[in-house]
Structure formats: structure tokens, C-alpha cells
Amino acid sequence: MEENVRQELDALEQMVINWKANHLGFATPEGNNDFLVEEFQEEITTYMSPYLRRLWQCEYLTLQEAEEFMNWCYDQVADLRRLIQELETPSVKPGFWQKLIGKTKEAWRE
């Protein structure tokens, strides 16, 4: 891959990362954030897919390189979905009663 093509892919990668951060910034703990993931995926499909297809058609990228980049983009969609789910359902630390029940279960097993 030529250096100028690598720089172009780096710029596209940074664009996707910025889109992801922007969508995550609009997520709320109250839920109903599915539209953010859908919009992010739509942006990738609308803007990245044709651009990478054109880079492949002009033989700047191999088919494998284009597919790898698109897979990376869709991995970012999955990561955004995971981050939003974590925001909506924060992990709960066990309270006094949960700890007591857990210790009681352990004692019964022994």
C-alpha cells in the first residue's frame, strides 16, 4: 500500500473515531439510545463503504484491505453499542445483603 493511501486510511479511521465519540456524547443513562448506534452504522454505510469501494476499484487498495477496513468500521459500531449499554446499565457493587447471601452460599457448599 502506498504511503499516501495509508495516510488517507488514517484520516478515515480518525473520522470514524470522531463520529463514534460524538454519538457516545449524546447517549443518556435513561436509555432509548438505539438510534445513536443506528445513525453511526448508517454513516459508515453511506460514506465509508462507497469511498472504500472506489479506492478498491481504482486499485489503491486490495479487496482484502478494503474488507479489513470495513470490518474495523463495523467493529466500532459494536463497540459503541457496548459502551452505550454500559452507560445505560452501570455495574452494581454488591451491597451488605448480597455479600451476606454470597458468604452464606459459600458456607453451605463447604
Secondary structure, 3 states (H helix, E strand, C coil): CCHHHHHHHHHHHHHHHHHHHHHHHCCCCCCCCHHHHHHHHHHHHHHHHHHHHHHHHCCCCCHHHHHHHHHHHHHHHHHHHHHHHHHHCCCCCCCHHHHHHHHHHHHHHC
